[in-house]
Amino acid sequence: MKFLHVMIRVKNIDESMKFYTELLNLNRIGEVQLDDSTLYYISDEDGQTQIEFTYNKETPKEGYKNGNAFGHLAFETRSMKEFTERMEKFGYKYLYEPYFMPEINMYIAFLKDPDGNEIEIMAKE
């Protein structure tokens, strides 16, 4: 069995693409037009992990609500300091500021994407 992707419904595809491709440095790899929606695919630097954004033609005005079972998506960056600088340049703010977690020997921090999904950023330095 091979894991292919996770799907997220998005309210504003332009804001979501900017967040994931410019801030998180993921790559846009494909697009599929359907009758009621468009599917956009992005991938990490080695092409192994993908996210599918579903942009429905009839998106609720207030967006979508996550259930209480979903926690977050996690991404590793080379440097928390460099990521923080890039994040501030794009005008995003942390939900939880970076802190060192000795149990895993990494720094972690949290922010939210444009649709309110929590994103964990992890770095060894």
Buried (B, 14 or more C-beta within 10 A) or exposed (E): EEEEEEEBBBBBBEEBBEBBEEBBEBEEEEEEEEEEBBBBBBBBEEEEBBBBBBBBEEBEEEEBEEEEEEEBBEBEBEEBEEBBEBBEEEEBEBEEEBEEEEEEEBBBBBBBBBBEBBBBBBBEE
